């Protein structure tokens, strides 16, 4: 497309857009003034102050328990490596099985969470495609 044709096309497109596009309704001046006053004052008056909750939130508790669970495996491995000479073979085998069970459990937990995230992502993508 030549420069003259492109300029003519842009001009014609903007002219058609202006002619067919609905113009937004003008807001009443009282609402405009109220909005500007609200934007000028950074502290909201209509929102009550939120008091801190003294009891532990259920989500916070779940996250803390999960973090403790994740820290158990490295702590057990560290304990086993530091006390390998003082543990009996039976105790060493039991500690090894415990660590293997914890690692397998963490792996399964991670796989379930990743599957949940992936399915949620797929659902959102499908929703966006259908919009």
Buried (B, 14 or more C-beta within 10 A) or exposed (E): EEEEEEEEEEEEEEEEEEEEEEEEEEEEEEEEEEEEEEEEEEEEEEEEEEEEEEEEEEEEEEEEEEEEEEEBBEEBBEEBEEEEEEBEEEEBEEBBEBBEEBEEEBEEEEEEEEEEEEEEEEEEEEEEEEE
